[in-house]
Structure formats: structure tokens, C-alpha cells
Amino acid sequence: MFSEKNRFLLSGSSPSKLVFCAAFAIAIVGSAPAQSSGRQSAGNSAPKQSTPTTTMSVQVNVVNVLATVRDKHGKIVPNLNQSDFVLTEDGRPQTIHYFTKESDLPLTLGLLVDTSLSQRRVLDQERSASHSFLDQMVREDKDKAFVIHFDKEVELLQDLTGSREKLEEALAALQTPELKRASTTGGSDPDDADQRSGRGQGRHFGGGTLLYDAVYLASDELMKKQQGRKALIVLSDGVDRGSKESLETAIETAQRADTVVYSILFKDDEMNQGQRGFSFPGMGGPMGGGGRGNGRGRGGQQPQESRPDGKKILDRISKETGGRLFEVSKKEPIDQIYSQIEEELRNQYSLGYTPDRTAAEAPGYRKIQLATKEKDLTVQTRAGYYAER
């Protein structure tokens, strides 16, 4: 839930359609005003006739694609031209009509920070690195950013702004929720919104990680309304607990909003090790003994759901929207990861094309394949888009 001041419109909300087209109004002006027959006598002049104007609305479907190119060593290649790229849609060759190098154009950034209990030991590092990143990336006269935190609720701490001071205040407000009724069961997941009170009803225990809802709301309520380059930065361990929206819906909404998602996998290994006391299907329980003799299912085990692979989840979100997954480690600290993201965002190519099929001919999802003529180069871009009627 959101604070009254900055809450999103949750009630009755549904993914809004993103129109991947630019509508151009063409005014067709008629012939010159008709001349009156004969001379007009003073005081008896004929009324002026208005110029007939006809307005025709023409839709030109333009798909915009942002891309980052790297060489075989992983270094960014910033000096390519339009003729260096080959683009297909569902395997059909397309003609690139628009091409620019996005090194200095305005940028809209969204920072989504996981403040669930599983992140409480690393939150200070996230806050400090995010402060440096936004301070370097946001140019107050050009760029805008917003800050969202998510745990058992999704809250907009700072709406779109170019003010570094306001963004700093939002980062300072990041904190994990208090565990109102801590579980006494060893090895339980503090972010599991389903435990002890029925599925989807456990948020009052302090748990919950609404990752999918956060991506969905940031894309649908904020990014969808913006123009130009847009990117979300997600700091999380990637494990969702209790979201209303699904992973597929979150990805689709980001794609419809033409938003790239960069994921930073930031997890507390010590806490994760403490959560591995669960038994899994086909295995003995954490106390050993094989679990025989109670007559409940195969091998006497009560089927239990294993903890989701947060890394795979974040990787999927990023790949399908044209971003990248980074994992914080001793070799790659978070401030170094932010530097890489900054370099990418300042060295992108923007390509635009008009599909050879209308939305009516082939509605729905379409795959984009973008490559360079030079085989040793790798292109990072979104996987596709949705053609709307």
C-alpha cells in the first residue's frame, strides 16, 4: 500500500495499453477563398467565407529500440552507424528509419529498492551506493528520477524530480519494516507472506516482498507517461512474496512502457543460509531420519515449495526488457556495478522502424532481433514489444 500523499492508484487498476505509434494530424487546406462576383459596393460587402479545412488523422507505427553493443572483451562499442545494424521482427527484415546515438539525451530513472527483512543487513550499502549513482546520473536541468521501496507494501518515496536534494531525502527514508509478530520457528523465511495465516494473508506478520507489484506499478503508473529513454534499477534478492501481479504481467507492463530494467542482485548470504532449514520434496527433513512412518505422501514427506531462484527471476526481467543482471560480490561491489550501468545509459543507440505489418494484421507480442554486421559484436536490447490495434 502507498502513503496517502504518494500512493499509486491500486483499486481497479489494470495494465494500460501502450500505443507504439506516433499520431500525426495532417491539415489539408482547401483552395483560396472564393472571390465575390463583381465589385462590392461600400456598405454592401459580401460576408467573408471561411477557409475550408479538412483534418485527416494518420497513424504511423514507429517502434523504438534502445541498444548497447559490446565487443568480444565486453567493452562498449560507441561508434557504430545505422548501416552497421541488421534488424528483424519475427524473422522478417525491417528497414531502420531513425538512428541516433543516445549519449546526452534526457533520461528518466526509477530506483526500486527492496526493503524487506531479508535485506536489512545490506540496506545501508544499497542506500550509500544509490546516493552516489543518482548524484552522478541525474542532471537537474535534464534528467528525472523517482524512488520506490517495496517490502510488504509498495510505496513511492519520491515522485519524478530532478532535485538531488529530494532524492537524497527519499534514500534517507529507506528502512525495513518492523517484524510485528516475529515467528518462533527456526529457519523460517522472514519475507514469506504466506506462512501461518493462509496464502496471501500473512503480511501482518511483517513479511512480504512485493517485487512484481513494484515493477508493475512503476511501469504502469509512472514510466508509461514519460517519453524518451527510461530505465528502472531494481535492488533485490529477486524473491517475491505476496505480489498481486505475476512475474509475466510485471515484465509485460515494463515492455509496454518501453522501459529497460537493470537488476542488481543483492542478497545476504548469512541470512539465506539460515533459511535453508526447510525440507523439500523427495528429501529427508532438516533433522535427518528420512521422515518415514507418518503416512503422509511419498517417503512420509509433506510436499513443500522450495525457495524461488531470485537470480533467475531478476535475469529474466532484465533480459526481456533489454537490461542486464548484476550480482554484488567482493570482486564486483555495488558502486562498481552502478558505474557500469551509468556507462551503458550514456552510450546507447536508439533505432526506430515502421513494421511491415499493421497491428490488425498481426496483433500481440512480436520478437525483435537486432544484430550487427560484424559478427564479433554482441547487441543488448529488449526481446520484443506488443502491437496494439
The 8 nearest C-alpha neighbors of each residue, nearest first, counted from 0:
[[1, 152, 153, 154, 2, 6, 9, 151],
 [2, 0, 6, 154, 153, 3, 5, 7],
 [1, 3, 6, 4, 5, 154, 0, 155],
 [4, 2, 6, 5, 1, 7, 0, 154],
 [5, 3, 2, 6, 1, 155, 7, 156],
 [4, 6, 2, 155, 3, 1, 7, 156],
 [5, 7, 1, 2, 3, 4, 155, 8],
 [6, 8, 9, 1, 5, 220, 216, 155],
 [9, 7, 10, 6, 12, 220, 11, 216],
 [8, 10, 12, 7, 11, 0, 6, 216],
 [11, 9, 12, 8, 7, 13, 0, 6],
 [10, 12, 9, 13, 8, 14, 7, 15],
 [13, 11, 9, 10, 8, 14, 15, 219],
 [12, 14, 15, 11, 219, 9, 10, 16],
 [15, 13, 252, 16, 219, 12, 248, 215],
 [14, 16, 13, 17, 219, 252, 255, 12],
 [17, 15, 18, 14, 255, 387, 256, 252],
 [16, 18, 255, 19, 256, 15, 223, 387],
 [19, 17, 20, 16, 387, 386, 255, 21],
 [20, 18, 62, 17, 61, 60, 386, 21],
 [21, 19, 60, 61, 18, 59, 22, 58],
 [20, 22, 59, 60, 23, 58, 61, 19],
 [23, 21, 58, 57, 59, 20, 24, 56],
 [22, 24, 57, 56, 25, 58, 21, 59],
 [25, 23, 56, 55, 57, 26, 22, 54],
 [26, 24, 55, 54, 27, 23, 56, 57],
 [25, 27, 54, 53, 28, 24, 55, 52],
 [28, 26, 53, 52, 54, 25, 29, 55],
 [27, 29, 52, 26, 53, 51, 30, 50],
 [28, 30, 51, 52, 27, 31, 50, 53],
 [31, 29, 32, 28, 50, 51, 33, 52],
 [30, 32, 33, 29, 50, 34, 28, 51],
 [33, 31, 50, 34, 30, 48, 49, 47],
 [34, 32, 31, 35, 48, 30, 47, 50],
 [33, 35, 32, 36, 31, 37, 48, 47],
 [36, 34, 37, 33, 45, 38, 39, 47],
 [37, 35, 34, 38, 39, 33, 45, 44],
 [38, 36, 35, 39, 34, 40, 45, 44],
 [37, 39, 40, 36, 35, 44, 41, 45],
 [40, 38, 44, 43, 41, 37, 45, 35],
 [39, 41, 43, 44, 42, 38, 45, 37],
 [40, 42, 43, 44, 39, 38, 45, 46],
 [43, 41, 44, 40, 39, 45, 46, 38],
 [44, 42, 40, 41, 39, 45, 46, 38],
 [43, 45, 39, 42, 40, 41, 46, 47],
 [46, 44, 47, 43, 39, 35, 48, 40],
 [45, 47, 48, 44, 43, 35, 49, 39],
 [48, 46, 45, 49, 32, 44, 33, 35],
 [47, 49, 46, 50, 32, 33, 51, 45],
 [48, 50, 51, 47, 32, 52, 33, 46],
 [49, 51, 32, 52, 48, 29, 31, 28],
 [52, 50, 29, 49, 28, 53, 30, 32],
 [53, 51, 28, 27, 29, 50, 54, 26],
 [52, 54, 27, 26, 55, 28, 51, 29],
 [55, 53, 26, 25, 27, 56, 52, 24],
 [54, 56, 25, 24, 57, 53, 26, 27],
 [57, 55, 24, 23, 25, 54, 58, 22],
 [56, 58, 23, 22, 24, 55, 59, 25],
 [59, 57, 22, 60, 23, 21, 56, 20],
 [58, 60, 21, 20, 61, 22, 57, 353],
 [61, 59, 20, 353, 58, 19, 21, 62],
 [60, 62, 353, 20, 352, 59, 19, 351],
 [63, 61, 351, 352, 19, 353, 64, 60],
 [64, 62, 351, 350, 61, 65, 352, 349],
 [63, 65, 350, 349, 351, 66, 62, 380],
 [66, 64, 349, 348, 380, 350, 347, 63],
 [65, 67, 380, 348, 379, 347, 64, 349],
 [66, 68, 379, 347, 378, 348, 343, 380],
 [67, 69, 378, 76, 377, 75, 379, 66],
 [70, 68, 75, 74, 377, 73, 76, 376],
 [69, 71, 376, 73, 72, 74, 375, 377],
 [72, 70, 73, 375, 376, 69, 377, 74],
 [71, 73, 70, 74, 69, 75, 376, 375],
 [74, 72, 69, 70, 71, 75, 377, 68],
 [73, 75, 69, 70, 72, 76, 71, 68],
 [74, 76, 69, 68, 77, 73, 70, 67],
 [75, 77, 69, 68, 78, 74, 70, 79],
 [78, 76, 346, 79, 75, 68, 347, 100],
 [79, 77, 76, 80, 100, 75, 346, 348],
 [80, 78, 77, 83, 81, 76, 82, 84],
 [81, 79, 83, 82, 78, 84, 98, 99],
 [80, 82, 83, 84, 98, 79, 95, 350],
 [81, 83, 80, 84, 85, 79, 372, 95],
 [84, 82, 81, 80, 371, 372, 79, 85],
 [85, 83, 371, 82, 370, 81, 372, 86],
 [84, 86, 370, 371, 369, 372, 87, 83],
 [87, 85, 369, 93, 368, 92, 370, 84],
 [88, 86, 92, 91, 368, 90, 93, 367],
 [89, 87, 367, 91, 90, 366, 368, 92],
 [88, 90, 366, 91, 365, 87, 367, 368],
 [89, 91, 88, 87, 92, 368, 366, 367],
 [90, 92, 87, 88, 89, 93, 355, 86],
 [93, 91, 87, 86, 90, 88, 94, 85],
 [94, 92, 87, 86, 91, 95, 354, 88],
 [93, 95, 352, 96, 92, 86, 353, 354],
 [94, 96, 352, 351, 97, 93, 350, 98],
 [95, 97, 352, 351, 94, 98, 353, 350],
 [98, 96, 351, 350, 95, 352, 99, 349],
 [97, 99, 350, 349, 81, 351, 96, 100],
 [100, 98, 349, 348, 101, 350, 97, 81],
 [99, 101, 348, 102, 347, 349, 98, 346],
 [102, 100, 347, 348, 104, 103, 346, 99],
 [103, 101, 345, 346, 100, 104, 347, 344],
 [102, 104, 101, 345, 105, 100, 346, 106],
 [103, 105, 101, 102, 106, 228, 141, 227],
 [106, 104, 142, 141, 103, 228, 107, 227],
 [105, 107, 142, 228, 229, 108, 104, 143],
 [108, 106, 229, 143, 144, 142, 228, 230],
 [109, 107, 144, 230, 231, 229, 143, 106],
 [108, 110, 231, 145, 144, 146, 232, 230],
 [109, 111, 146, 232, 231, 147, 145, 233],
 [112, 110, 233, 147, 148, 232, 146, 234],
 [113, 111, 148, 234, 114, 233, 147, 110],
 [112, 114, 235, 149, 115, 148, 234, 150],
 [115, 113, 175, 150, 149, 118, 174, 112],
 [116, 114, 150, 117, 175, 118, 113, 208],
 [115, 117, 119, 118, 175, 189, 190, 114],
 [116, 118, 115, 119, 190, 189, 270, 267],
 [119, 117, 116, 121, 115, 120, 122, 114],
 [118, 120, 116, 122, 121, 117, 175, 114],
 [121, 119, 118, 122, 267, 123, 117, 116],
 [122, 120, 124, 118, 123, 119, 125, 267],
 [123, 121, 125, 119, 124, 120, 118, 126],
 [122, 124, 126, 125, 121, 127, 120, 119],
 [125, 123, 127, 122, 126, 121, 128, 333],
 [126, 124, 122, 128, 123, 127, 129, 121],
 [125, 127, 123, 129, 124, 128, 170, 122],
 [128, 126, 130, 124, 129, 125, 123, 131],
 [127, 129, 131, 130, 125, 334, 126, 124],
 [130, 128, 132, 126, 131, 127, 125, 133],
 [129, 131, 127, 128, 133, 132, 134, 126],
 [132, 130, 134, 128, 129, 133, 135, 127],
 [133, 131, 129, 135, 134, 130, 136, 337],
 [134, 132, 136, 135, 130, 137, 131, 129],
 [133, 135, 131, 132, 136, 137, 130, 163],
 [136, 134, 132, 133, 137, 131, 138, 341],
 [137, 135, 133, 134, 132, 138, 341, 142],
 [138, 136, 142, 133, 139, 134, 135, 143],
 [139, 137, 142, 141, 140, 136, 161, 135],
 [138, 140, 161, 141, 137, 162, 142, 163],
 [139, 141, 138, 142, 161, 137, 143, 105],
 [142, 140, 105, 138, 139, 143, 106, 161],
 [141, 143, 106, 105, 138, 137, 161, 107],
 [144, 142, 161, 160, 107, 159, 108, 137],
 [143, 145, 108, 159, 109, 160, 107, 161],
 [144, 146, 159, 158, 109, 157, 110, 160],
 [145, 147, 110, 157, 156, 109, 111, 155],
 [148, 146, 155, 111, 156, 154, 110, 112],
 [149, 147, 112, 154, 111, 113, 153, 114],
 [148, 150, 153, 113, 152, 114, 209, 112],
 [149, 151, 208, 115, 152, 114, 207, 209],
 [152, 150, 207, 208, 206, 202, 209, 149],
 [153, 151, 0, 150, 149, 154, 209, 1],
 [154, 152, 149, 0, 213, 148, 1, 150],
 [155, 153, 1, 148, 147, 156, 149, 152],
 [154, 156, 147, 157, 5, 146, 6, 158],
 [157, 155, 169, 147, 146, 154, 158, 148],
 [158, 156, 146, 145, 155, 169, 166, 159],
 [157, 159, 145, 160, 155, 156, 146, 5],
 [160, 158, 145, 144, 143, 157, 161, 146],
 [161, 159, 143, 162, 144, 158, 145, 165],
 [160, 162, 139, 143, 142, 163, 144, 137],
 [163, 161, 164, 165, 160, 139, 166, 143],
 [164, 162, 166, 165, 167, 161, 134, 139],
 [163, 165, 167, 162, 166, 168, 169, 161],
 [166, 164, 168, 167, 162, 163, 169, 157],
 [165, 167, 163, 169, 168, 164, 170, 162],
 [166, 168, 164, 170, 169, 165, 163, 171],
 [169, 167, 171, 165, 166, 170, 164, 172],
 [168, 170, 166, 172, 171, 167, 156, 157],
 [171, 169, 167, 172, 173, 168, 126, 166],
 [170, 172, 168, 169, 173, 167, 126, 174],
 [173, 171, 169, 170, 174, 168, 156, 167],
 [174, 172, 170, 171, 169, 148, 114, 175],
 [175, 173, 114, 172, 176, 122, 119, 171],
 [174, 176, 114, 115, 119, 116, 177, 173],
 [177, 175, 178, 174, 205, 115, 116, 114],
 [178, 176, 179, 205, 175, 116, 180, 181],
 [177, 179, 205, 181, 180, 204, 176, 206],
 [178, 180, 205, 177, 204, 181, 203, 176],
 [179, 181, 204, 178, 182, 205, 203, 177],
 [182, 180, 178, 179, 183, 204, 205, 189],
 [181, 183, 184, 180, 187, 185, 189, 204],
 [184, 182, 185, 181, 187, 180, 186, 189],
 [185, 183, 182, 187, 186, 181, 188, 276],
 [184, 186, 187, 183, 276, 182, 274, 273],
 [187, 185, 274, 276, 273, 275, 184, 188],
 [188, 186, 185, 274, 184, 189, 276, 182],
 [187, 189, 191, 190, 274, 186, 117, 206],
 [190, 188, 206, 191, 116, 187, 117, 205],
 [191, 189, 206, 207, 188, 192, 208, 116],
 [190, 192, 188, 193, 207, 206, 240, 189],
 [191, 193, 201, 207, 206, 202, 241, 240],
 [194, 192, 198, 201, 199, 191, 197, 200],
 [193, 195, 196, 192, 201, 191, 197, 198],
 [196, 194, 197, 193, 201, 198, 200, 204],
 [197, 195, 201, 200, 194, 193, 198, 199],
 [198, 196, 200, 193, 195, 199, 194, 201],
 [197, 199, 193, 200, 196, 201, 194, 192],
 [198, 200, 193, 241, 201, 192, 197, 202],
 [201, 199, 198, 197, 196, 202, 193, 192],
 [202, 200, 192, 193, 196, 203, 204, 199],
 [201, 203, 192, 204, 206, 205, 200, 207],
 [202, 204, 205, 201, 179, 206, 200, 180],
 [203, 205, 180, 202, 206, 179, 201, 178],
 [206, 204, 178, 203, 202, 179, 177, 176],
 [207, 205, 190, 192, 202, 189, 191, 204],
 [206, 208, 151, 190, 192, 240, 191, 150],
 [207, 209, 150, 240, 239, 151, 210, 115],
 [210, 208, 242, 212, 211, 150, 239, 241],
 [211, 209, 213, 239, 212, 208, 214, 149],
 [212, 210, 214, 213, 249, 209, 246, 242],
 [211, 213, 215, 209, 210, 242, 244, 214],
 [212, 214, 210, 216, 211, 215, 153, 217],
 [215, 213, 211, 217, 212, 216, 249, 218],
 [214, 216, 249, 212, 218, 213, 217, 219],
 [217, 215, 219, 213, 218, 220, 214, 212],
 [216, 218, 214, 221, 215, 220, 219, 213],
 [219, 217, 222, 253, 215, 216, 221, 223],
 [218, 220, 216, 223, 217, 221, 215, 252],
 [219, 221, 216, 217, 218, 222, 223, 7],
 [222, 220, 217, 223, 218, 224, 219, 225],
 [221, 223, 218, 225, 224, 256, 217, 219],
 [224, 222, 256, 219, 225, 221, 218, 220],
 [223, 225, 222, 221, 226, 220, 256, 219],
 [226, 224, 222, 223, 227, 221, 107, 229],
 [227, 225, 228, 224, 229, 223, 222, 107],
 [228, 226, 229, 225, 106, 105, 107, 104],
 [227, 229, 106, 107, 226, 105, 230, 258],
 [228, 230, 107, 258, 106, 108, 259, 227],
 [231, 229, 259, 108, 258, 260, 109, 107],
 [230, 232, 109, 260, 108, 110, 261, 259],
 [231, 233, 261, 110, 262, 111, 260, 109],
 [234, 232, 262, 111, 263, 112, 261, 235],
 [235, 233, 263, 112, 113, 262, 264, 111],
 [234, 236, 113, 237, 265, 264, 233, 263],
 [235, 237, 266, 264, 265, 309, 238, 310],
 [309, 238, 236, 235, 313, 310, 312, 239],
 [239, 237, 309, 236, 307, 240, 308, 208],
 [240, 238, 208, 210, 209, 237, 241, 211],
 [241, 239, 208, 207, 192, 191, 209, 242],
 [240, 242, 192, 199, 207, 209, 208, 243],
 [243, 241, 209, 244, 212, 211, 240, 239],
 [242, 244, 212, 241, 245, 211, 209, 199],
 [243, 245, 242, 212, 211, 248, 249, 246],
 [246, 244, 248, 247, 211, 249, 243, 242],
 [245, 247, 249, 248, 211, 250, 244, 316],
 [246, 248, 250, 245, 249, 251, 244, 252],
 [249, 247, 251, 245, 250, 246, 252, 244],
 [248, 250, 215, 246, 252, 247, 211, 251],
 [251, 249, 253, 247, 248, 252, 316, 254],
 [250, 252, 254, 248, 253, 249, 247, 255],
 [251, 253, 255, 249, 254, 250, 215, 248],
 [252, 254, 256, 218, 250, 258, 255, 251],
 [255, 253, 257, 251, 256, 252, 320, 258],
 [254, 256, 252, 17, 257, 253, 251, 385],
 [255, 257, 223, 253, 254, 258, 218, 222],
 [258, 256, 254, 255, 253, 259, 229, 223],
 [259, 257, 229, 253, 256, 230, 254, 260],
 [258, 260, 230, 320, 322, 321, 231, 229],
 [261, 259, 231, 322, 317, 230, 320, 232],
 [262, 260, 322, 232, 323, 317, 231, 324],
 [263, 261, 233, 324, 232, 313, 325, 234],
 [262, 264, 325, 234, 326, 233, 265, 324],
 [265, 263, 326, 236, 235, 325, 327, 234],
 [264, 266, 236, 235, 327, 263, 234, 326],
 [267, 265, 236, 268, 264, 118, 235, 121],
 [266, 268, 270, 269, 271, 118, 121, 120],
 [269, 267, 271, 270, 266, 272, 273, 265],
 [270, 268, 272, 271, 267, 273, 266, 274],
 [269, 271, 273, 272, 268, 267, 274, 117],
 [272, 270, 268, 274, 273, 269, 267, 275],
 [273, 271, 269, 274, 270, 275, 268, 276],
 [272, 274, 270, 271, 275, 186, 269, 276],
 [275, 273, 186, 271, 272, 276, 187, 188],
 [276, 274, 277, 272, 273, 186, 271, 278],
 [275, 277, 186, 274, 285, 278, 273, 187],
 [278, 276, 275, 279, 285, 186, 274, 284],
 [277, 279, 284, 285, 276, 283, 282, 280],
 [278, 280, 282, 303, 305, 281, 277, 302],
 [281, 279, 302, 282, 303, 300, 278, 301],
 [280, 282, 279, 283, 298, 300, 297, 302],
 [283, 281, 280, 279, 284, 278, 289, 300],
 [282, 284, 289, 287, 290, 288, 278, 285],
 [283, 285, 278, 287, 286, 289, 290, 282],
 [286, 284, 287, 276, 278, 277, 283, 275],
 [285, 287, 284, 288, 283, 289, 276, 290],
 [288, 286, 284, 285, 283, 289, 290, 282],
 [287, 289, 290, 283, 286, 284, 291, 285],
 [290, 288, 283, 287, 291, 284, 282, 298],
 [289, 291, 299, 288, 283, 300, 284, 298],
 [292, 290, 299, 289, 298, 293, 294, 288],
 [291, 293, 294, 299, 290, 298, 295, 289],
 [292, 294, 299, 295, 291, 290, 300, 296],
 [293, 295, 299, 292, 296, 291, 298, 297],
 [296, 294, 299, 293, 300, 301, 297, 298],
 [297, 295, 299, 300, 294, 298, 301, 302],
 [296, 298, 299, 300, 295, 281, 294, 301],
 [299, 297, 300, 291, 296, 290, 281, 289],
 [298, 300, 295, 291, 296, 294, 297, 290],
 [301, 299, 298, 296, 295, 302, 297, 290],
 [300, 302, 295, 303, 296, 299, 280, 297],
 [303, 301, 280, 300, 304, 279, 296, 281],
 [304, 302, 279, 280, 301, 305, 278, 277],
 [303, 305, 306, 302, 279, 280, 307, 278],
 [306, 304, 307, 279, 303, 277, 278, 280],
 [305, 307, 308, 304, 238, 309, 275, 188],
 [308, 306, 309, 238, 305, 239, 312, 237],
 [307, 309, 310, 311, 312, 306, 238, 237],
 [237, 310, 308, 238, 312, 311, 236, 307],
 [309, 311, 313, 312, 308, 237, 314, 264],
 [312, 310, 314, 309, 313, 308, 315, 237],
 [311, 313, 309, 315, 310, 314, 237, 316],
 [314, 312, 316, 310, 315, 311, 237, 262],
 [315, 313, 311, 317, 324, 312, 316, 318],
 [314, 316, 318, 312, 313, 317, 319, 311],
 [317, 315, 313, 314, 319, 318, 250, 312],
 [316, 318, 322, 260, 323, 314, 320, 315],
 [319, 317, 315, 321, 320, 322, 316, 314],
 [318, 320, 382, 381, 317, 316, 321, 315],
 [321, 319, 381, 259, 317, 318, 322, 254],
 [381, 322, 320, 380, 318, 259, 319, 317],
 [321, 323, 317, 261, 260, 259, 318, 320],
 [324, 322, 317, 261, 318, 262, 325, 321],
 [323, 325, 262, 314, 263, 261, 317, 313],
 [326, 324, 263, 264, 262, 323, 327, 336],
 [327, 325, 264, 263, 328, 265, 324, 331],
 [326, 328, 332, 265, 333, 331, 264, 325],
 [329, 327, 331, 330, 332, 326, 333, 265],
 [328, 330, 331, 332, 327, 333, 326, 335],
 [331, 329, 328, 332, 327, 335, 333, 326],
 [330, 332, 328, 329, 327, 335, 333, 336],
 [333, 331, 327, 328, 335, 334, 329, 330],
 [332, 334, 336, 335, 327, 337, 128, 331],
 [333, 335, 337, 336, 128, 332, 338, 132],
 [336, 334, 338, 333, 337, 332, 331, 339],
 [337, 335, 333, 339, 338, 334, 340, 332],
 [336, 338, 340, 334, 339, 335, 341, 132],
 [337, 339, 341, 335, 336, 340, 342, 334],
 [340, 338, 342, 336, 337, 341, 343, 335],
 [341, 339, 337, 343, 342, 338, 344, 336],
 [340, 342, 338, 344, 339, 343, 337, 345],
 [343, 341, 339, 345, 340, 344, 338, 346],
 [344, 342, 340, 346, 345, 341, 339, 347],
 [343, 345, 341, 342, 346, 347, 340, 102],
 [344, 346, 102, 342, 343, 347, 341, 103],
 [347, 345, 102, 343, 344, 77, 101, 342],
 [348, 346, 101, 67, 66, 344, 100, 345],
 [347, 349, 100, 66, 101, 65, 99, 67],
 [348, 350, 65, 99, 98, 64, 100, 101],
 [351, 349, 98, 64, 97, 63, 65, 348],
 [350, 352, 63, 97, 62, 96, 95, 64],
 [353, 351, 95, 96, 62, 61, 94, 354],
 [352, 354, 61, 60, 62, 355, 351, 59],
 [355, 353, 356, 352, 93, 357, 60, 61],
 [354, 356, 353, 357, 93, 91, 92, 94],
 [357, 355, 354, 360, 358, 361, 359, 353],
 [356, 358, 360, 359, 361, 355, 354, 60],
 [357, 359, 362, 388, 386, 361, 360, 387],
 [360, 358, 357, 388, 361, 362, 387, 356],
 [359, 361, 357, 358, 356, 362, 388, 386],
 [360, 362, 358, 359, 357, 356, 363, 386],
 [363, 361, 358, 386, 359, 387, 360, 388],
 [362, 364, 386, 385, 365, 387, 361, 358],
 [363, 365, 385, 384, 386, 366, 383, 362],
 [366, 364, 383, 384, 89, 385, 367, 363],
 [365, 367, 383, 89, 88, 382, 368, 364],
 [368, 366, 383, 88, 382, 87, 369, 89],
 [367, 369, 87, 86, 88, 366, 370, 382],
 [368, 370, 86, 85, 367, 87, 378, 84],
 [371, 369, 85, 84, 378, 86, 368, 372],
 [372, 370, 84, 373, 83, 85, 376, 374],
 [371, 373, 83, 374, 84, 85, 370, 376],
 [372, 374, 371, 375, 376, 83, 370, 84],
 [373, 375, 376, 372, 371, 377, 370, 70],
 [376, 374, 373, 71, 70, 377, 371, 69],
 [375, 377, 70, 374, 69, 373, 71, 68],
 [378, 376, 69, 68, 70, 379, 375, 370],
 [379, 377, 68, 67, 370, 380, 66, 69],
 [380, 378, 67, 66, 321, 68, 377, 381],
 [381, 379, 321, 66, 65, 378, 382, 67],
 [321, 380, 382, 320, 319, 383, 318, 379],
 [381, 383, 319, 367, 366, 320, 380, 321],
 [382, 384, 366, 367, 365, 381, 364, 385],
 [385, 383, 365, 364, 254, 386, 255, 366],
 [384, 386, 364, 363, 365, 387, 255, 383],
 [385, 387, 363, 362, 358, 364, 384, 388],
 [388, 386, 358, 362, 385, 18, 363, 19],
 [387, 358, 359, 362, 386, 357, 18, 363]]
